[in-house]
Amino acid sequence: MIDLRSDTVTKPSKEMLEEMIIAPVGDDVFGEDPTVNKLQDFSANIFGKEAALFCSSGTQTNQIAINLHAQPGAEVITHFESHVFKYEGGGIARNSGASTRTVGGSRGRITASEIEPWINPSNDVHYPLTQLVSIEDTSNRGGGAIYDFNEIKKIRAYCNSKGLPLHLDGARVFNALEENKVDIKEYAKQFDSISVCLSKGLGAPIGSLLIADADFIARARRVRKVFGGGMRQAGFIAAAGLYALKNNIVRLKDDHRRAKIIESELLKTAWVESVMPVESNIVVCILKDISRVQEFVSAFEQKGVLIMPFGKGMLRMVTHLDFSEDDTSRLCMTIRDLK
């Protein structure tokens, strides 16, 4: 089967597995796992930040960050299609006792001007205190849309004017950085905290990183423990993340190129109304007959291709390192054959 449901479906390569097998390990809750420590130091250095924390998932890193930024009764501003709001089980309310102010914007992205009307007055007790802005780059629900870096800088400047921290859900941030070619340290300076997923396009089997200044990460370590996220000999999986960061970033361009090929093929069909412009590794098409989503999912599966229903009239395909040139050709033939 060709599996394009997500870039989380990848399997570790032989080289990655070898690094996992030989990794020196210790007790990470005691801070004594050398491979975890190496991964954290390596990733913090990439982004020009002081420290990092290895966690089990991107949801965990996002929720830890939000818990530290927002107090119970506070309000978090984010896009209505954002992962932190839509796909983390109501964690902002459940874990942090905070409410969410969702705003609109193009393909999962928000602008400084769209944030401005929703900053609550701090001197009016009727309103929750606005305490955090969170953005997602690339935007999953936006079909892998990438933020304009100039807009990120505007959001940062506006947050500074209001004394607000800015969090990045950077689950696929390296996909964005491979395309926009912004200096990674300059990019990272715009954010108070950054969540980076290792198990999506980078191909590690598990794990995400929370990256910030040293004091924030020290406090995050405590929250991770409270959330049940303390891992012991975690170096075996940290080694996979370290391998991914060292070897699997530049090749993301291959995923993007193949996604563009899929976009082109879909636009030729009679059954696709439109395709969200492909900017990274996510392809989202809108069917002419929006009632036929499950029919097309099943038709693809019968031809050996797994794809994802993505809402009303929408199908999603995500390219990744286990999706080859031959797979791309086979998928294009499948698309041409479907009626």
Backbone torsions as a table, in degrees:
resi	resn	phi	psi	omega
1	MET	NA	140.4	167.7
2	ILE	-89.1	121.1	-175.1
3	ASP	-110.1	106.8	179.6
4	LEU	-115.0	20.8	179.6
5	ARG	-64.9	-34.1	179.8
6	SER	-165.6	164.2	171.3
7	ASP	-84.9	8.1	174.2
8	THR	-86.1	-4.5	-173.7
9	VAL	-88.0	0.9	-176.5
10	THR	-65.9	153.2	175.6
11	LYS	-109.3	148.7	179.0
12	PRO	-61.0	138.9	175.6
13	SER	-73.1	167.1	177.6
14	LYS	-56.8	-43.0	-178.6
15	GLU	-66.5	-39.2	177.5
16	MET	-65.4	-43.3	178.5
17	LEU	-61.1	-38.8	179.0
18	GLU	-63.0	-40.1	177.5
19	GLU	-65.6	-36.1	178.4
20	MET	-65.8	-41.8	-176.0
21	ILE	-64.3	-38.9	-174.1
22	ILE	-93.9	2.7	-175.1
23	ALA	-64.4	130.0	170.8
24	PRO	-71.7	139.6	-175.3
25	VAL	-131.7	164.7	175.6
26	GLY	-156.9	-164.3	-179.1
27	ASP	-93.0	107.1	-175.0
28	ASP	-70.0	-28.1	177.1
29	VAL	-62.6	-30.6	174.3
30	PHE	-85.3	-0.8	-177.7
31	GLY	74.8	23.0	-170.9
32	GLU	-111.9	13.8	177.1
33	ASP	-90.5	111.6	-173.9
34	PRO	-65.1	-32.0	-178.8
35	THR	-75.2	-38.8	174.2
36	VAL	-61.3	-46.1	-179.7
37	ASN	-61.0	-39.2	178.9
38	LYS	-65.2	-43.6	177.9
39	LEU	-61.0	-45.6	-178.1
40	GLN	-63.6	-44.8	179.5
41	ASP	-65.5	-41.6	-178.6
42	PHE	-62.8	-45.6	-177.4
43	SER	-70.1	-40.2	177.6
44	ALA	-60.5	-40.5	179.6
45	ASN	-65.4	-39.1	177.5
46	ILE	-55.5	-43.1	-175.7
47	PHE	-90.9	-2.5	-179.8
48	GLY	71.0	27.1	178.0
49	LYS	-105.7	168.8	-175.0
50	GLU	-78.6	-33.1	-171.2
51	ALA	-156.4	166.6	177.6
52	ALA	-147.1	159.8	178.9
53	LEU	-131.9	126.4	178.9
54	PHE	-84.4	127.5	-178.0
55	CYS	-131.1	172.1	-173.6
56	SER	-77.4	-26.0	-174.2
57	SER	-156.4	164.2	175.4
58	GLY	-68.6	-33.1	174.5
59	THR	-60.4	-42.0	179.5
60	GLN	-65.0	-44.1	179.9
61	THR	-65.5	-40.5	176.3
62	ASN	-61.1	-46.9	-175.5
63	GLN	-68.8	-34.3	175.3
64	ILE	-64.0	-46.4	-179.4
65	ALA	-60.9	-46.6	-179.4
66	ILE	-62.5	-39.3	179.4
67	ASN	-61.0	-34.8	179.7
68	LEU	-80.2	-31.9	-178.0
69	HIS	-81.2	-35.3	-169.9
70	ALA	-116.9	128.5	177.9
71	GLN	-86.2	160.3	175.6
72	PRO	-54.7	133.5	-177.5
73	GLY	91.2	-6.1	179.3
74	ALA	-79.9	177.1	177.5
75	GLU	-128.8	138.9	179.2
76	VAL	-111.5	129.9	177.7
77	ILE	-96.3	127.5	178.3
78	THR	-156.8	168.1	178.6
79	HIS	-70.3	147.6	-177.4
80	PHE	-67.7	-15.6	177.0
81	GLU	-102.3	6.9	-174.6
82	SER	-68.4	151.6	179.6
83	HIS	-62.6	-40.9	-176.1
84	VAL	-63.1	-27.2	178.9
85	PHE	-92.5	-42.2	-167.3
86	LYS	-91.9	-31.8	-167.9
87	TYR	-124.6	21.0	179.8
88	GLU	-121.6	32.2	169.6
89	GLY	62.3	28.8	-177.6
90	GLY	69.9	26.0	-173.7
91	GLY	-62.6	-31.0	179.9
92	ILE	-60.6	-43.2	178.3
93	ALA	-74.5	-44.4	-173.5
94	ARG	-72.3	-43.4	-174.9
95	ASN	-86.0	-32.2	-172.1
96	SER	-119.1	-6.1	179.9
97	GLY	64.9	25.1	-178.9
98	ALA	-107.4	155.3	175.1
99	SER	-97.8	170.4	-176.0
100	THR	-126.0	128.9	172.1
101	ARG	-103.1	106.1	-179.2
102	THR	-92.8	139.6	-179.8
103	VAL	-125.2	162.9	179.5
104	GLY	-83.5	-169.4	-179.2
105	GLY	148.7	163.9	-175.6
106	SER	-73.6	117.1	171.9
107	ARG	49.7	50.9	174.0
108	GLY	83.2	1.5	-178.1
109	ARG	-109.5	147.0	178.6
110	ILE	-120.6	160.0	179.6
111	THR	-115.8	165.9	178.0
112	ALA	-60.4	-38.5	-179.0
113	SER	-68.5	-27.7	177.8
114	GLU	-79.0	-22.5	176.7
115	ILE	-77.8	-38.9	-170.0
116	GLU	-51.9	-43.7	-176.6
117	PRO	-68.3	-13.1	-172.0
118	TRP	-107.5	12.4	173.6
119	ILE	-79.1	115.8	-176.1
120	ASN	-75.2	145.7	177.7
121	PRO	-68.0	125.0	-175.7
122	SER	-72.5	-16.8	-177.7
123	ASN	-97.3	8.5	179.3
124	ASP	-114.9	113.9	-173.2
125	VAL	-70.7	-8.4	178.8
126	HIS	-73.3	-20.7	-172.5
127	TYR	-105.9	145.9	168.8
128	PRO	-68.4	151.2	178.5
129	LEU	-76.3	126.7	172.7
130	THR	-71.3	121.5	-175.2
131	GLN	-127.3	-5.4	-177.0
132	LEU	-160.3	144.6	167.4
133	VAL	-117.0	133.8	179.9
134	SER	-127.7	130.2	176.1
135	ILE	-123.8	163.4	-175.3
136	GLU	-127.1	122.3	-177.7
137	ASP	-139.8	114.1	1.1
138	THR	-76.2	165.5	-179.5
139	SER	-92.1	116.7	180.0
140	ASN	-60.4	-55.1	-177.8
141	ARG	-68.3	-17.1	176.3
142	GLY	-88.5	13.2	179.8
143	GLY	69.9	37.3	178.8
144	GLY	76.0	24.5	-179.6
145	ALA	-65.5	143.9	-175.9
146	ILE	-108.7	136.1	177.0
147	TYR	-67.4	142.3	165.7
148	ASP	-70.8	123.8	-176.4
149	PHE	-61.6	-31.8	177.8
150	ASN	-63.6	-33.8	177.6
151	GLU	-71.4	-37.8	175.9
152	ILE	-59.1	-42.0	179.4
153	LYS	-64.9	-35.8	175.8
154	LYS	-65.5	-41.5	177.9
155	ILE	-62.9	-42.7	178.4
156	ARG	-60.4	-45.8	-179.9
157	ALA	-62.9	-40.4	179.6
158	TYR	-67.3	-42.7	177.3
159	CYS	-60.0	-40.7	177.5
160	ASN	-59.9	-40.7	-178.4
161	SER	-65.9	-23.1	-179.5
162	LYS	-106.0	2.3	-179.7
163	GLY	68.1	32.7	-176.5
164	LEU	-107.1	138.4	171.6
165	PRO	-74.8	156.9	178.9
166	LEU	-124.4	121.9	179.3
167	HIS	-106.1	141.6	175.4
168	LEU	-111.0	119.2	164.1
169	ASP	-83.6	94.2	-177.4
170	GLY	-102.6	46.2	-179.4
171	ALA	-50.8	-40.5	179.3
172	ARG	-121.7	39.3	-175.0
173	VAL	-63.9	-32.1	179.8
174	PHE	-69.2	-27.8	172.6
175	ASN	-62.1	-41.4	178.0
176	ALA	-66.0	-45.6	-175.3
177	LEU	-68.4	-29.9	176.7
178	GLU	-68.9	-24.0	-179.6
179	GLU	-94.3	-44.6	-175.2
180	ASN	-83.1	-16.2	176.1
181	LYS	57.8	24.9	174.1
182	VAL	-71.9	141.4	176.1
183	ASP	-57.4	127.7	-170.9
184	ILE	-64.0	-35.9	179.7
185	LYS	-72.2	-36.9	176.4
186	GLU	-66.2	-40.4	176.2
187	TYR	-60.3	-47.8	-175.1
188	ALA	-66.9	-26.9	-179.9
189	LYS	-61.7	-19.9	-177.4
190	GLN	-76.1	-12.2	-171.4
191	PHE	-119.8	145.3	174.5
192	ASP	-82.0	-27.5	177.1
193	SER	-149.7	146.9	-176.3
194	ILE	-135.3	129.8	173.8
195	SER	-105.2	128.3	-178.3
196	VAL	-127.2	126.6	179.8
197	CYS	-92.6	133.3	178.1
198	LEU	-96.5	-14.2	-171.8
199	SER	-103.0	13.1	174.6
200	LYS	-102.0	-115.7	-174.6
201	GLY	-61.9	-21.7	-178.4
202	LEU	-81.1	-14.0	167.7
203	GLY	85.5	7.6	175.1
204	ALA	-73.6	153.4	-177.7
205	PRO	-75.6	-20.3	-176.6
206	ILE	-163.6	151.5	167.0
207	GLY	115.4	147.1	174.3
208	SER	-141.3	164.2	-178.9
209	LEU	-122.3	139.5	169.5
210	LEU	-107.5	125.4	-171.9
211	ILE	-124.4	131.0	-176.6
212	ALA	-168.6	-162.3	175.9
213	ASP	-80.0	168.2	-170.0
214	ALA	-63.4	-41.4	-178.9
215	ASP	-65.0	-42.1	179.3
216	PHE	-61.1	-43.4	-178.2
217	ILE	-70.2	-33.5	175.9
218	ALA	-61.8	-42.4	177.9
219	ARG	-71.7	-33.5	178.5
220	ALA	-64.4	-35.1	178.4
221	ARG	-59.7	-38.6	178.3
222	ARG	-67.3	-43.5	179.3
223	VAL	-64.8	-40.2	177.3
224	ARG	-56.9	-41.1	178.5
225	LYS	-63.2	-44.1	179.8
226	VAL	-62.7	-36.3	179.1
227	PHE	-79.3	4.5	178.8
228	GLY	78.1	21.9	-174.4
229	GLY	-99.1	7.9	177.8
230	GLY	-70.2	122.5	-179.7
231	MET	-113.5	148.3	-175.1
232	ARG	-90.4	-100.0	-179.0
233	GLN	-79.3	67.8	-174.1
234	ALA	-82.6	-2.2	-178.4
235	GLY	-60.6	-28.5	179.8
236	PHE	-61.1	-39.2	178.5
237	ILE	-87.6	-28.4	175.3
238	ALA	-62.9	-33.5	178.8
239	ALA	-61.2	-36.1	177.1
240	ALA	-65.2	-41.8	177.8
241	GLY	-64.2	-39.4	178.6
242	LEU	-64.8	-43.2	176.8
243	TYR	-61.2	-42.3	-178.3
244	ALA	-61.6	-44.0	-179.2
245	LEU	-66.6	-32.1	-177.6
246	LYS	-83.2	-23.2	-169.5
247	ASN	-125.5	-20.2	-167.2
248	ASN	-114.5	15.6	179.7
249	ILE	-85.7	-53.1	-175.4
250	VAL	-59.5	-36.2	-177.2
251	ARG	-69.6	-7.3	176.8
252	LEU	-57.8	-26.9	178.3
253	LYS	-60.7	-31.3	176.6
254	ASP	-63.3	-42.1	178.0
255	ASP	-61.4	-41.1	-178.7
256	HIS	-66.5	-40.9	179.4
257	ARG	-63.2	-42.6	179.4
258	ARG	-68.3	-34.3	176.3
259	ALA	-63.8	-37.9	177.3
260	LYS	-65.0	-35.9	176.9
261	ILE	-63.6	-43.2	178.5
262	ILE	-62.9	-44.1	177.4
263	GLU	-54.3	-48.3	-178.6
264	SER	-60.7	-41.2	-178.8
265	GLU	-68.2	-40.6	-180.0
266	LEU	-63.9	-37.2	-178.5
267	LEU	-67.4	-15.5	179.1
268	LYS	-85.9	-12.3	-173.1
269	THR	-80.8	162.0	177.7
270	ALA	-85.8	-14.2	-173.3
271	TRP	-103.0	-1.5	177.8
272	VAL	-103.8	126.0	177.6
273	GLU	-76.5	-45.9	-179.1
274	SER	-161.9	166.6	175.2
275	VAL	-129.6	131.2	173.5
276	MET	-58.0	131.4	-178.6
277	PRO	-51.6	123.9	-175.5
278	VAL	-78.5	122.6	179.5
279	GLU	-115.7	-18.4	-178.9
280	SER	-144.3	-120.9	-173.8
281	ASN	-111.6	12.2	-178.5
282	ILE	-112.8	130.1	178.7
283	VAL	-118.2	120.5	177.7
284	VAL	-122.7	120.2	177.2
285	CYS	-112.9	151.4	178.2
286	ILE	-111.1	124.8	-177.5
287	LEU	-75.7	150.1	173.7
288	LYS	-65.5	-39.5	175.7
289	ASP	-105.6	100.3	-171.9
290	ILE	-69.9	-9.5	179.7
291	SER	-83.3	-4.3	-170.7
292	ARG	-103.4	19.1	-176.7
293	VAL	-56.1	-55.2	-176.2
294	GLN	-66.4	-31.9	176.8
295	GLU	-60.8	-43.2	-179.7
296	PHE	-73.3	-36.9	175.3
297	VAL	-57.5	-45.6	179.9
298	SER	-66.7	-39.4	-179.7
299	ALA	-64.5	-41.1	176.1
300	PHE	-63.0	-43.9	-178.4
301	GLU	-62.5	-39.1	178.3
302	GLN	-62.5	-24.3	178.0
303	LYS	-98.5	12.2	173.9
304	GLY	86.5	24.6	-179.8
305	VAL	-129.9	125.1	177.0
306	LEU	-98.7	125.1	176.9
307	ILE	-130.4	175.1	-172.7
308	MET	-115.7	128.5	166.9
309	PRO	-66.5	139.0	-168.5
310	PHE	-131.6	28.6	-179.3
311	GLY	113.9	-172.1	-172.9
312	LYS	-60.7	110.4	175.9
313	GLY	74.2	10.6	-172.4
314	MET	-118.2	143.1	173.1
315	LEU	-121.6	143.9	178.7
316	ARG	-123.1	138.3	171.5
317	MET	-129.5	135.3	-178.6
318	VAL	-124.7	121.5	178.9
319	THR	-82.7	156.9	-174.4
320	HIS	-162.4	-179.7	-171.3
321	LEU	-72.3	-13.3	175.3
322	ASP	-94.8	6.9	179.2
323	PHE	-107.8	110.2	-167.9
324	SER	-96.1	179.0	174.4
325	GLU	-61.9	-43.6	178.0
326	ASP	-62.2	-40.2	177.5
327	ASP	-62.5	-38.1	179.7
328	THR	-62.5	-45.2	178.6
329	SER	-62.3	-43.0	180.0
330	ARG	-64.4	-40.9	178.9
331	LEU	-63.8	-42.4	179.4
332	CYS	-61.1	-38.4	176.1
333	MET	-63.9	-40.9	178.2
334	THR	-61.7	-44.2	179.6
335	ILE	-61.2	-42.7	-179.6
336	ARG	-65.3	-31.8	-176.3
337	ASP	-79.5	-23.6	-176.1
338	LEU	-74.3	141.6	-179.3
339	LYS	-115.7	NA	NA
